[in-house]
Amino acid sequence: MSNLSAWRIFAALVSGLVFGLGLSLSGMLDPARVRGFLDIAGAWDPSLAFVLGERWRWRRWVISL
Amino acid sequence: MNGYLLSLSGGMLIGLSAAILMVANGRVAGISGIAGRLLQGRQSGVGAAFVIGLLLGPIVYRALSGSWPAVTIETSTPLLVVAGLLVGFGSRMGSGCTSGHGVVGLARLSPRSIAAVVTFLATAVLTVWLMGALT
């Protein structure tokens, strides 16, 4: 295996790990939280909008590179 | 910690993750697509490594915080099976899910992703309202 593909696989592992940590931390792994976010006619929990917004900001930053 | 702050930090991590995959591999962090190709056996080590990392996420979270992330499932199993099938079918038909369209597509201002996200958010809100009205 070349160094480049080893590096790519390692980067994918780290990326997956960071994604999983982000999901855990943000509460998006909890179906009840996700439903709370979607329940705008009931007891709306807007916090997941922050997850979406923040993800967006990062990606804009990468595009600017 | 405050719930909003947690959501903000979690969102930062998810965005950072998508950025790493894009910079290092030039790949869109679309979980349904990666998992689908993996199950069809036509996926490189990169996709497998991403999924392994994804599954390690909650384990590392537990190691750091001392507890598993909360998961509350109130829905009955038959309904969950139907819902899962619909999600799988819809994300294939729409060429992506919350991660590919919602994280990467929206940030790239892809019209297709914007259409997908608006559609699935609106449908989800409607479904939650309908299910609440029916039960």
Backbone of each chain as ProteinMPNN parsed JSONL, in Angstrom:
{"seq_chain_A": "MSNLSAWRIFAALVSGLVFGLGLSLSGMLDPARVRGFLDIAGAWDPSLAFVLGERWRWRRWVISL", "coords_chain_A": {"N_chain_A": [[0.852, -1.2, 0.0], [0.596, 2.152, -0.892], [2.023, 5.183, 0.488], [0.304, 7.306, 0.131], [-2.293, 6.226, -0.234], [-2.586, 4.988, 2.201], [-2.613, 7.199, 3.856], [-4.94, 8.408, 2.974], [-6.894, 6.561, 3.73], [-6.563, 6.636, 6.466], [-7.292, 9.298, 6.94], [-9.987, 9.131, 6.237], [-10.912, 7.47, 8.229], [-10.494, 9.07, 10.509], [-12.175, 11.177, 9.803], [-14.696, 9.891, 9.813], [-14.8, 9.2, 12.504], [-14.83, 11.733, 13.757], [-17.231, 12.649, 12.733], [-19.025, 10.818, 13.903], [-18.624, 11.455, 16.603], [-19.554, 14.055, 16.585], [-22.251, 13.65, 15.952], [-23.01, 12.273, 18.255], [-22.542, 14.176, 20.261], [-24.204, 16.29, 19.501], [-26.739, 15.372, 19.854], [-28.116, 14.274, 17.816], [-28.299, 11.592, 17.467], [-30.405, 10.737, 18.815], [-33.598, 9.705, 18.325], [-35.86, 10.862, 19.463], [-35.117, 13.492, 19.963], [-34.679, 14.409, 17.38], [-37.235, 14.196, 16.371], [-38.445, 16.061, 18.002], [-37.327, 18.383, 16.999], [-38.53, 18.47, 14.536], [-41.127, 18.826, 15.174], [-42.792, 21.287, 14.802], [-45.292, 22.239, 15.219], [-45.894, 21.443, 17.718], [-44.274, 20.819, 20.766], [-41.751, 22.452, 20.11], [-38.308, 21.923, 19.554], [-35.72, 23.793, 18.943], [-32.967, 23.371, 18.857], [-31.483, 21.708, 17.14], [-31.239, 23.071, 14.804], [-28.995, 24.569, 15.106], [-27.029, 22.708, 14.761], [-27.218, 22.152, 12.011], [-26.668, 24.73, 10.986], [-24.069, 25.244, 11.843], [-22.617, 23.268, 10.613], [-22.814, 24.082, 8.031], [-21.339, 26.455, 8.016], [-18.702, 25.569, 8.321], [-18.311, 24.15, 5.936], [-18.452, 26.154, 4.06], [-16.123, 27.421, 4.615], [-14.18, 25.571, 3.795], [-14.577, 25.538, 1.051], [-13.662, 28.01, 0.442], [-10.966, 27.685, 0.496]], "CA_chain_A": [[0.0, 0.0, 0.0], [1.42, 3.353, -0.949], [1.828, 6.116, 1.596], [-0.823, 8.183, -0.145], [-3.573, 5.584, 0.044], [-2.654, 4.787, 3.66], [-2.997, 8.489, 4.416], [-6.353, 8.646, 2.637], [-7.72, 5.686, 4.56], [-6.478, 7.183, 7.819], [-8.102, 10.525, 6.967], [-11.39, 8.734, 6.215], [-11.204, 6.942, 9.572], [-10.602, 10.234, 11.4], [-13.379, 11.902, 9.403], [-15.832, 9.132, 10.335], [-14.78, 9.311, 13.964], [-15.267, 13.087, 14.11], [-18.666, 12.696, 12.4], [-19.731, 10.063, 14.948], [-18.558, 12.25, 17.834], [-20.444, 15.201, 16.374], [-23.633, 13.166, 16.078], [-23.232, 11.94, 19.665], [-22.543, 15.404, 21.053], [-25.285, 17.193, 19.127], [-28.032, 14.795, 20.191], [-28.795, 13.826, 16.602], [-28.468, 10.138, 17.482], [-31.622, 10.458, 19.574], [-34.775, 9.936, 17.472], [-36.814, 11.744, 20.144], [-34.644, 14.866, 19.748], [-34.906, 14.751, 15.977], [-38.664, 14.413, 16.215], [-38.735, 17.338, 18.674], [-36.93, 19.444, 16.079], [-39.477, 18.504, 13.413], [-42.476, 19.044, 15.696], [-42.915, 22.743, 14.939], [-46.648, 22.561, 15.662], [-46.023, 21.033, 19.117], [-43.225, 21.328, 21.66], [-40.612, 22.551, 19.198], [-36.956, 22.027, 20.105], [-34.988, 24.327, 17.788], [-31.507, 23.32, 18.996], [-30.783, 21.024, 16.038], [-30.951, 24.044, 13.754], [-27.614, 25.002, 15.326], [-26.178, 21.677, 14.148], [-27.24, 22.421, 10.57], [-26.022, 26.012, 10.708], [-22.639, 25.173, 12.086], [-22.049, 22.424, 9.567], [-22.797, 24.901, 6.842], [-20.264, 27.429, 8.13], [-17.451, 24.867, 8.047], [-18.164, 23.784, 4.538], [-18.154, 27.388, 3.316], [-14.72, 27.698, 4.854], [-13.378, 24.679, 2.956], [-14.696, 25.965, -0.341], [-12.867, 29.229, 0.259], [-9.528, 27.337, 0.462]], "C_chain_A": [[0.881, 1.241, 0.0], [1.116, 4.253, 0.247], [0.574, 6.96, 1.412], [-2.144, 7.491, 0.196], [-3.705, 5.267, 1.528], [-3.135, 6.075, 4.33], [-4.481, 8.767, 4.167], [-7.278, 7.809, 3.501], [-7.718, 6.18, 5.999], [-7.349, 8.433, 7.946], [-9.588, 10.187, 6.983], [-11.815, 8.202, 7.575], [-11.403, 8.094, 10.561], [-11.881, 11.011, 11.087], [-14.63, 11.21, 9.947], [-15.948, 9.261, 11.835], [-15.302, 10.676, 14.415], [-16.761, 13.248, 13.825], [-19.482, 12.01, 13.5], [-19.749, 10.797, 16.272], [-19.518, 13.431, 17.745], [-21.9, 14.813, 16.522], [-23.959, 12.883, 17.54], [-23.43, 13.204, 20.49], [-23.779, 16.258, 20.771], [-26.663, 16.647, 19.485], [-28.778, 14.276, 18.978], [-28.949, 12.31, 16.528], [-29.775, 9.76, 18.153], [-32.871, 10.757, 18.731], [-35.784, 10.883, 18.121], [-36.429, 13.219, 19.959], [-34.928, 15.319, 18.328], [-36.39, 15.03, 15.747], [-39.074, 15.742, 16.871], [-38.419, 18.52, 17.781], [-37.951, 19.595, 14.958], [-40.883, 18.88, 13.852], [-42.735, 20.543, 15.903], [-44.31, 23.148, 15.399], [-46.844, 22.208, 17.139], [-44.956, 21.665, 19.988], [-41.927, 21.4, 20.879], [-39.289, 22.72, 19.943], [-36.043, 22.498, 18.975], [-33.487, 24.053, 17.809], [-30.802, 22.65, 17.816], [-30.524, 21.946, 14.845], [-29.515, 24.545, 13.884], [-26.643, 24.002, 14.711], [-26.075, 21.946, 12.652], [-26.431, 23.665, 10.224], [-24.517, 25.931, 10.816], [-21.938, 24.319, 11.026], [-21.851, 23.257, 8.312], [-21.599, 25.835, 6.84], [-18.913, 26.783, 7.788], [-17.242, 24.621, 6.57], [-17.87, 25.018, 3.688], [-16.669, 27.686, 3.439], [-13.835, 26.849, 3.949], [-13.405, 25.136, 1.501], [-13.813, 27.182, -0.602], [-11.371, 28.922, 0.181], [-8.981, 27.329, -0.97]], "O_chain_A": [[1.804, 1.357, 0.806], [0.096, 4.104, 0.92], [-0.124, 7.291, 2.37], [-3.012, 8.085, 0.835], [-4.813, 5.274, 2.064], [-3.953, 6.044, 5.249], [-5.183, 9.289, 5.032], [-8.32, 8.284, 3.953], [-8.747, 6.149, 6.673], [-8.057, 8.606, 8.938], [-10.37, 10.861, 7.653], [-12.934, 8.448, 8.025], [-12.351, 8.097, 11.346], [-12.585, 11.45, 11.996], [-15.522, 11.869, 10.481], [-17.042, 9.412, 12.379], [-16.112, 10.766, 15.337], [-17.473, 13.905, 14.584], [-20.49, 12.541, 13.966], [-20.751, 10.778, 16.987], [-20.205, 13.762, 18.712], [-22.691, 15.535, 17.129], [-25.047, 13.211, 18.013], [-24.349, 13.3, 21.304], [-24.336, 16.874, 21.679], [-27.651, 17.379, 19.427], [-29.938, 13.88, 19.084], [-29.636, 11.793, 15.647], [-30.212, 8.611, 18.078], [-33.17, 11.919, 18.453], [-36.482, 11.62, 17.425], [-37.294, 14.083, 19.818], [-35.356, 16.449, 18.092], [-36.76, 15.962, 15.034], [-39.939, 16.454, 16.36], [-39.127, 19.527, 17.785], [-38.208, 20.702, 14.485], [-41.733, 19.211, 13.025], [-42.879, 21.006, 17.034], [-44.507, 24.252, 15.906], [-47.832, 22.615, 17.749], [-44.749, 22.878, 19.961], [-41.092, 20.5, 20.977], [-39.17, 23.551, 20.843], [-35.634, 21.694, 18.138], [-32.785, 24.454, 16.88], [-29.654, 22.979, 17.516], [-29.697, 21.644, 13.984], [-28.889, 24.905, 12.887], [-25.583, 24.373, 14.208], [-24.979, 21.966, 12.093], [-25.619, 23.66, 9.299], [-23.785, 26.476, 9.99], [-20.82, 24.614, 10.606], [-20.837, 23.139, 7.624], [-20.925, 26.002, 5.824], [-18.095, 27.36, 7.072], [-16.162, 24.847, 6.024], [-17.127, 24.939, 2.709], [-16.036, 28.145, 2.489], [-12.852, 27.343, 3.397], [-12.385, 25.121, 0.812], [-13.289, 27.368, -1.7], [-10.583, 29.803, -0.165], [-7.799, 27.059, -1.179]]}, "seq_chain_B": "MNGYLLSLSGGMLIGLSAAILMVANGRVAGISGIAGRLLQGRQSGVGAAFVIGLLLGPIVYRALSGSWPAVTIETSTPLLVVAGLLVGFGSRMGSGCTSGHGVVGLARLSPRSIAAVVTFLATAVLTVWLMGALT", "coords_chain_B": {"N_chain_B": [[-23.709, 20.98, 30.134], [-25.071, 23.629, 28.172], [-27.843, 22.946, 26.005], [-28.029, 24.074, 23.437], [-25.438, 24.874, 22.961], [-24.149, 22.437, 22.939], [-25.305, 21.33, 20.651], [-24.308, 23.095, 18.795], [-21.535, 22.644, 19.001], [-21.481, 19.97, 18.249], [-22.41, 20.164, 15.629], [-20.308, 21.621, 14.547], [-18.288, 19.714, 14.662], [-19.304, 17.795, 12.885], [-19.33, 19.223, 10.499], [-16.59, 19.721, 10.303], [-15.692, 17.127, 9.98], [-16.796, 16.443, 7.453], [-15.356, 18.258, 6.002], [-12.725, 17.33, 6.304], [-12.854, 14.886, 4.934], [-13.422, 15.814, 2.405], [-11.191, 17.405, 1.788], [-8.997, 15.617, 2.1], [-9.707, 13.372, 0.603], [-11.315, 14.162, -1.435], [-13.948, 13.532, -1.393], [-17.518, 13.313, -1.037], [-19.145, 13.454, 2.038], [-21.37, 11.481, 2.229], [-23.474, 9.571, 3.92], [-25.442, 7.595, 3.431], [-24.897, 6.904, 0.778], [-22.216, 5.988, 0.93], [-22.537, 3.818, 2.717], [-24.337, 2.289, 1.209], [-22.834, 1.636, -1.112], [-20.889, 0.16, 0.116], [-22.326, -2.062, 1.052], [-22.985, -3.174, -1.355], [-20.637, -4.148, -2.08], [-18.897, -2.65, -3.618], [-16.878, -0.749, -2.829], [-14.166, 1.278, -1.818], [-11.331, 1.019, 0.434], [-11.437, 3.412, 1.708], [-14.14, 4.15, 2.122], [-14.951, 2.09, 3.847], [-13.254, 2.594, 6.002], [-14.248, 5.06, 6.802], [-16.839, 4.384, 7.698], [-16.192, 2.642, 9.798], [-14.903, 4.442, 11.501], [-17.061, 6.097, 12.024], [-18.731, 4.4, 13.498], [-17.122, 4.088, 15.682], [-17.323, 6.523, 16.857], [-19.509, 7.069, 18.861], [-18.514, 5.332, 20.817], [-16.061, 6.402, 21.54], [-17.071, 8.796, 22.467], [-18.418, 7.906, 24.736], [-16.254, 7.012, 26.221], [-15.023, 9.435, 26.76], [-17.009, 11.057, 27.969], [-18.301, 9.47, 29.796], [-20.843, 8.467, 29.574], [-23.279, 6.866, 27.431], [-24.468, 8.312, 24.334], [-27.744, 9.77, 24.43], [-30.517, 7.797, 23.507], [-33.729, 7.658, 22.585], [-36.355, 5.671, 21.919], [-39.598, 5.511, 21.031], [-41.297, 4.503, 19.258], [-43.159, 1.739, 17.818], [-41.86, -1.518, 16.928], [-42.723, -2.679, 14.336], [-43.505, -0.34, 12.972], [-41.112, 1.033, 12.949], [-39.64, -0.555, 11.219], [-41.005, -0.176, 8.802], [-40.58, 2.585, 8.57], [-37.791, 2.658, 8.361], [-37.39, 1.319, 5.927], [-38.635, 3.126, 4.2], [-36.981, 5.36, 4.521], [-34.559, 4.334, 3.533], [-35.269, 3.7, 0.866], [-36.102, 6.221, -0.07], [-33.741, 7.771, 0.25], [-32.043, 6.609, -1.58], [-33.453, 7.031, -3.937], [-33.493, 9.807, -3.963], [-30.843, 10.29, -4.298], [-29.226, 10.73, -2.042], [-28.792, 11.585, 1.478], [-29.469, 13.047, 4.712], [-26.837, 13.696, 5.383], [-25.231, 13.788, 2.966], [-26.746, 15.502, 1.211], [-27.713, 17.427, 3.081], [-25.499, 18.297, 4.69], [-23.106, 18.501, 3.047], [-24.042, 19.098, 0.419], [-25.763, 21.371, 0.798], [-23.926, 23.232, 1.773], [-22.355, 23.553, -0.442], [-24.053, 24.883, -1.989], [-25.611, 23.504, -3.806], [-28.159, 23.205, -6.149], [-29.771, 20.924, -6.464], [-29.412, 19.648, -4.008], [-30.448, 21.55, -2.26], [-33.119, 21.507, -3.041], [-33.667, 18.857, -2.323], [-33.273, 18.905, 0.492], [-35.158, 20.832, 1.374], [-37.466, 19.512, 0.57], [-37.342, 17.031, 2.039], [-37.267, 17.967, 4.683], [-39.679, 19.406, 4.902], [-41.525, 17.354, 4.364], [-40.94, 15.686, 6.519], [-41.662, 17.287, 8.727], [-44.377, 17.486, 8.243], [-45.077, 14.788, 8.408], [-44.497, 14.22, 11.103], [-46.372, 15.862, 12.315], [-48.765, 14.745, 11.329], [-48.598, 12.104, 12.365], [-48.708, 12.709, 15.033], [-51.261, 13.763, 15.161], [-52.751, 11.559, 14.542], [-52.279, 9.679, 16.532]], "CA_chain_B": [[-23.565, 22.091, 29.189], [-26.278, 24.087, 27.495], [-28.215, 22.125, 24.851], [-27.711, 24.762, 22.181], [-23.984, 24.861, 22.824], [-23.804, 21.065, 22.537], [-25.692, 21.175, 19.255], [-23.368, 23.911, 18.018], [-20.246, 21.944, 18.95], [-21.682, 18.761, 17.448], [-22.486, 20.59, 14.234], [-18.945, 21.989, 14.139], [-17.542, 18.475, 14.435], [-19.814, 17.148, 11.67], [-18.813, 20.02, 9.383], [-15.145, 19.478, 10.243], [-15.54, 15.784, 9.43], [-17.059, 16.509, 6.015], [-14.25, 19.015, 5.421], [-11.551, 16.449, 6.259], [-13.054, 13.903, 3.862], [-13.371, 16.528, 1.137], [-9.815, 17.859, 1.528], [-8.056, 14.497, 1.998], [-10.112, 12.355, -0.364], [-12.155, 14.72, -2.485], [-15.187, 12.768, -1.372], [-18.658, 13.861, -0.319], [-19.465, 12.619, 3.198], [-22.76, 11.046, 2.164], [-23.429, 8.301, 4.646], [-26.259, 6.576, 2.767], [-24.176, 6.479, -0.414], [-21.042, 5.199, 1.344], [-23.029, 2.552, 3.266], [-24.94, 1.542, 0.117], [-21.772, 1.062, -1.944], [-20.212, -0.834, 0.955], [-23.166, -3.268, 1.077], [-22.95, -3.758, -2.696], [-19.287, -4.647, -2.273], [-18.082, -1.856, -4.554], [-16.406, 0.411, -2.087], [-12.749, 1.195, -1.493], [-11.011, 1.04, 1.86], [-11.772, 4.729, 2.249], [-15.516, 4.1, 2.621], [-14.985, 1.195, 5.008], [-12.596, 3.286, 7.107], [-15.165, 6.107, 7.262], [-17.922, 3.756, 8.462], [-15.617, 2.149, 11.055], [-14.723, 5.637, 12.331], [-18.405, 6.553, 12.407], [-19.219, 3.512, 14.559], [-16.281, 4.308, 16.86], [-17.658, 7.833, 17.421], [-20.203, 6.991, 20.145], [-17.689, 4.615, 21.804], [-15.111, 7.404, 22.036], [-17.885, 9.744, 23.237], [-18.648, 7.285, 26.033], [-14.981, 7.008, 26.941], [-14.709, 10.808, 27.183], [-18.031, 11.696, 28.811], [-18.738, 8.539, 30.819], [-22.166, 7.88, 29.32], [-23.643, 6.748, 26.027], [-25.399, 9.354, 23.871], [-29.135, 9.389, 24.688], [-31.334, 7.309, 22.398], [-35.074, 7.378, 23.078], [-37.201, 5.17, 20.836], [-40.936, 5.231, 21.549], [-42.071, 3.914, 18.172], [-43.222, 0.28, 17.815], [-40.921, -2.136, 15.988], [-43.209, -2.741, 12.937], [-43.483, 1.009, 12.401], [-39.696, 1.353, 12.72], [-39.22, -1.287, 10.021], [-41.585, 0.56, 7.671], [-39.885, 3.879, 8.477], [-36.436, 2.394, 7.871], [-37.493, 1.011, 4.499], [-38.94, 4.378, 3.49], [-35.768, 6.192, 4.536], [-33.607, 3.72, 2.604], [-35.764, 3.876, -0.493], [-36.09, 7.654, -0.398], [-32.405, 8.349, 0.115], [-31.491, 6.128, -2.856], [-34.182, 7.716, -5.0], [-33.078, 11.209, -3.949], [-29.374, 10.297, -4.43], [-28.509, 11.222, -0.87], [-29.573, 11.702, 2.713], [-29.206, 14.261, 5.502], [-25.419, 14.061, 5.382], [-24.758, 14.185, 1.635], [-27.474, 16.693, 0.763], [-27.871, 18.427, 4.14], [-24.232, 18.881, 5.149], [-22.185, 18.87, 1.975], [-24.754, 19.732, -0.694], [-26.213, 22.725, 1.163], [-22.769, 24.123, 1.888], [-21.86, 23.849, -1.792], [-25.158, 25.585, -2.648], [-26.09, 22.691, -4.918], [-29.619, 23.345, -6.27], [-30.377, 19.618, -6.258], [-29.41, 19.37, -2.579], [-31.383, 22.474, -1.625], [-34.445, 20.945, -3.316], [-33.829, 17.633, -1.526], [-33.388, 19.23, 1.921], [-36.452, 21.488, 1.575], [-38.498, 18.474, 0.438], [-37.414, 16.063, 3.143], [-37.612, 18.646, 5.944], [-41.111, 19.704, 4.883], [-42.24, 16.086, 4.494], [-40.735, 15.185, 7.881], [-42.493, 18.108, 9.615], [-45.759, 17.084, 7.973], [-45.261, 13.429, 8.933], [-44.538, 14.309, 12.578], [-47.661, 16.47, 12.661], [-49.795, 13.744, 11.021], [-48.5, 10.999, 13.312], [-49.191, 13.25, 16.308], [-52.704, 13.949, 15.063], [-53.395, 10.24, 14.437], [-52.111, 8.855, 17.742]], "C_chain_B": [[-24.916, 22.404, 28.538], [-26.566, 23.275, 26.22], [-27.849, 22.755, 23.519], [-26.22, 24.718, 21.896], [-23.505, 23.484, 22.371], [-24.125, 20.848, 21.069], [-24.717, 21.908, 18.351], [-22.027, 23.185, 17.882], [-20.357, 20.684, 18.105], [-21.711, 19.085, 15.967], [-21.119, 20.976, 13.698], [-18.144, 20.743, 13.811], [-17.985, 17.803, 13.129], [-19.299, 17.886, 10.437], [-17.327, 19.793, 9.181], [-14.879, 18.126, 9.598], [-15.726, 15.787, 7.91], [-15.919, 17.237, 5.314], [-13.008, 18.145, 5.289], [-11.669, 15.492, 5.073], [-12.931, 14.569, 2.494], [-11.933, 16.914, 0.791], [-8.889, 16.666, 1.268], [-8.41, 13.558, 0.852], [-10.922, 12.902, -1.53], [-13.507, 14.038, -2.546], [-16.269, 13.508, -0.6], [-19.011, 12.899, 0.816], [-20.952, 12.289, 3.202], [-22.871, 9.651, 2.751], [-24.258, 7.221, 3.948], [-25.545, 6.028, 1.531], [-22.997, 5.578, -0.067], [-21.493, 3.829, 1.852], [-23.615, 1.678, 2.155], [-23.888, 0.873, -0.754], [-21.026, -0.031, -1.189], [-20.986, -2.15, 0.935], [-23.195, -3.953, -0.282], [-21.564, -4.319, -3.006], [-18.475, -3.873, -3.289], [-17.648, -0.567, -3.88], [-14.934, 0.21, -1.746], [-12.564, 1.157, 0.022], [-11.388, 2.351, 2.52], [-13.179, 4.722, 2.871], [-15.628, 3.24, 3.868], [-14.38, 1.889, 6.22], [-13.51, 4.369, 7.686], [-16.26, 5.509, 8.149], [-17.404, 3.223, 9.804], [-15.424, 3.322, 12.025], [-16.045, 6.129, 12.884], [-18.934, 5.724, 13.578], [-18.402, 3.681, 15.84], [-16.664, 5.6, 17.579], [-18.345, 7.77, 18.778], [-19.387, 6.292, 21.231], [-16.668, 5.58, 22.409], [-15.85, 8.442, 22.891], [-18.11, 9.207, 24.647], [-17.367, 7.294, 26.874], [-14.66, 8.392, 27.496], [-15.715, 11.341, 28.201], [-18.553, 10.77, 29.91], [-20.128, 7.982, 30.596], [-22.423, 7.801, 27.823], [-24.505, 7.937, 25.616], [-26.847, 8.864, 24.069], [-29.81, 8.906, 23.412], [-32.693, 6.926, 22.968], [-35.931, 6.925, 21.904], [-38.557, 4.774, 21.416], [-41.78, 4.488, 20.517], [-42.047, 2.387, 18.244], [-42.312, -0.285, 16.728], [-41.476, -2.233, 14.554], [-43.157, -1.387, 12.233], [-42.046, 1.434, 12.084], [-39.193, 0.681, 11.449], [-39.736, -0.567, 8.77], [-40.83, 1.874, 7.463], [-38.487, 3.7, 7.899], [-36.425, 2.119, 6.376], [-37.745, 2.28, 3.691], [-37.71, 5.283, 3.415], [-34.757, 5.66, 3.52], [-34.005, 3.955, 1.156], [-35.65, 5.338, -0.933], [-34.696, 8.21, -0.585], [-31.714, 7.832, -1.148], [-32.134, 6.893, -4.018], [-33.741, 9.172, -5.11], [-31.574, 11.379, -4.056], [-28.665, 10.888, -3.225], [-29.41, 11.379, 0.327], [-29.224, 13.015, 3.415], [-27.738, 14.676, 5.441], [-24.974, 14.567, 4.01], [-25.416, 15.467, 1.141], [-27.433, 17.802, 1.817], [-26.566, 19.076, 4.561], [-23.423, 19.395, 3.971], [-22.906, 19.639, 0.863], [-25.188, 21.152, -0.4], [-25.047, 23.697, 1.191], [-22.183, 24.459, 0.525], [-22.9, 24.585, -2.616], [-25.617, 24.831, -3.894], [-27.617, 22.776, -4.996], [-30.351, 22.039, -5.993], [-30.474, 19.308, -4.753], [-30.383, 20.282, -1.841], [-32.804, 21.96, -1.814], [-34.695, 19.713, -2.435], [-34.077, 17.97, -0.058], [-34.738, 19.885, 2.218], [-37.569, 20.436, 1.541], [-38.521, 17.551, 1.645], [-37.692, 16.716, 4.491], [-39.118, 18.901, 6.017], [-41.932, 18.423, 5.068], [-42.133, 15.545, 5.918], [-41.603, 15.949, 8.872], [-43.96, 17.689, 9.484], [-46.045, 15.7, 8.571], [-45.374, 13.44, 10.459], [-45.894, 14.856, 13.024], [-48.804, 15.464, 12.465], [-49.798, 12.61, 12.045], [-48.995, 11.443, 14.686], [-50.702, 13.376, 16.312], [-53.432, 12.601, 15.08], [-53.337, 9.451, 15.743], [-52.521, 9.6, 19.009]], "O_chain_B": [[-25.773, 21.534, 28.388], [-25.653, 22.959, 25.456], [-27.416, 22.072, 22.591], [-25.79, 24.55, 20.755], [-22.598, 23.36, 21.548], [-23.335, 20.262, 20.329], [-24.345, 21.418, 17.285], [-21.455, 23.117, 16.794], [-19.45, 20.36, 17.339], [-21.118, 18.379, 15.152], [-20.797, 20.699, 12.543], [-17.415, 20.702, 12.82], [-17.157, 17.307, 12.365], [-18.885, 17.267, 9.457], [-16.85, 19.686, 8.051], [-13.97, 17.982, 8.781], [-14.923, 15.213, 7.175], [-15.551, 16.899, 4.189], [-12.311, 18.21, 4.276], [-10.722, 15.308, 4.309], [-12.409, 13.98, 1.547], [-11.504, 16.77, -0.354], [-8.09, 16.693, 0.332], [-7.521, 13.009, 0.201], [-11.185, 12.19, -2.499], [-14.137, 13.968, -3.602], [-15.99, 14.229, 0.357], [-19.159, 11.696, 0.602], [-21.7, 12.754, 4.062], [-22.419, 8.674, 2.155], [-23.837, 6.067, 3.875], [-25.585, 4.826, 1.269], [-22.799, 4.534, -0.688], [-20.92, 2.804, 1.481], [-23.415, 0.464, 2.155], [-24.014, -0.301, -1.101], [-20.587, -1.02, -1.776], [-20.394, -3.222, 0.816], [-23.402, -5.164, -0.367], [-21.347, -4.897, -4.071], [-17.465, -4.375, -3.782], [-17.999, 0.537, -4.297], [-14.51, -0.9, -1.424], [-13.526, 1.253, 0.783], [-11.629, 2.409, 3.726], [-13.387, 5.214, 3.98], [-16.308, 3.604, 4.827], [-14.909, 1.795, 7.327], [-13.549, 4.576, 8.899], [-16.573, 6.047, 9.212], [-18.085, 3.334, 10.824], [-15.737, 3.217, 13.211], [-16.147, 6.524, 14.046], [-19.508, 6.261, 14.525], [-18.904, 3.453, 16.941], [-16.373, 5.764, 18.764], [-17.847, 8.339, 19.749], [-19.531, 6.598, 22.415], [-16.436, 5.582, 23.618], [-15.329, 8.909, 23.904], [-18.008, 9.944, 25.628], [-17.4, 7.549, 28.077], [-14.09, 8.51, 28.581], [-15.337, 11.993, 29.174], [-19.183, 11.237, 30.858], [-20.565, 7.109, 31.346], [-21.86, 8.569, 27.043], [-25.199, 8.514, 26.453], [-27.132, 7.679, 23.894], [-29.687, 9.534, 22.361], [-32.798, 5.978, 23.746], [-36.203, 7.708, 20.995], [-38.657, 3.825, 22.194], [-42.826, 3.923, 20.836], [-41.054, 1.798, 18.671], [-42.028, 0.382, 15.733], [-40.751, -1.893, 13.619], [-42.812, -1.298, 11.055], [-41.794, 2.106, 11.084], [-38.418, 1.266, 10.692], [-38.997, -0.375, 7.805], [-40.485, 2.234, 6.338], [-38.047, 4.482, 7.057], [-35.566, 2.616, 5.647], [-37.148, 2.485, 2.634], [-37.434, 5.892, 2.381], [-34.174, 6.422, 2.749], [-33.187, 4.355, 0.328], [-35.165, 5.64, -2.023], [-34.471, 9.031, -1.474], [-30.887, 8.536, -1.729], [-31.457, 7.336, -4.946], [-33.626, 9.71, -6.211], [-31.07, 12.494, -3.921], [-27.601, 11.49, -3.374], [-30.634, 11.316, 0.216], [-28.747, 13.964, 2.791], [-27.427, 15.867, 5.447], [-24.404, 15.653, 3.904], [-24.739, 16.399, 0.709], [-27.157, 18.96, 1.503], [-26.524, 20.288, 4.769], [-23.095, 20.579, 3.902], [-22.444, 20.692, 0.422], [-25.014, 22.044, -1.231], [-25.145, 24.825, 0.709], [-21.584, 25.52, 0.346], [-22.678, 24.882, -3.79], [-25.967, 25.438, -4.906], [-28.301, 22.457, -4.024], [-31.412, 22.032, -5.37], [-31.481, 18.779, -4.284], [-31.063, 19.849, -0.91], [-33.604, 21.969, -0.878], [-35.779, 19.543, -1.876], [-34.971, 17.403, 0.571], [-35.391, 19.536, 3.201], [-38.488, 20.459, 2.36], [-39.582, 17.307, 2.221], [-38.293, 16.087, 5.362], [-39.754, 18.651, 7.041], [-42.903, 18.401, 5.824], [-43.1, 15.014, 6.463], [-42.213, 15.348, 9.757], [-44.679, 17.557, 10.475], [-47.102, 15.468, 9.158], [-46.227, 12.765, 11.036], [-46.484, 14.372, 13.989], [-49.69, 15.342, 13.311], [-50.853, 12.203, 12.532], [-49.619, 10.67, 15.413], [-51.353, 13.13, 17.328], [-54.562, 12.497, 15.557], [-54.228, 8.652, 16.033], [-52.439, 9.046, 20.105]]}, "name": "protein", "num_of_chains": 2, "seq": "MSNLSAWRIFAALVSGLVFGLGLSLSGMLDPARVRGFLDIAGAWDPSLAFVLGERWRWRRWVISLMNGYLLSLSGGMLIGLSAAILMVANGRVAGISGIAGRLLQGRQSGVGAAFVIGLLLGPIVYRALSGSWPAVTIETSTPLLVVAGLLVGFGSRMGSGCTSGHGVVGLARLSPRSIAAVVTFLATAVLTVWLMGALT"}
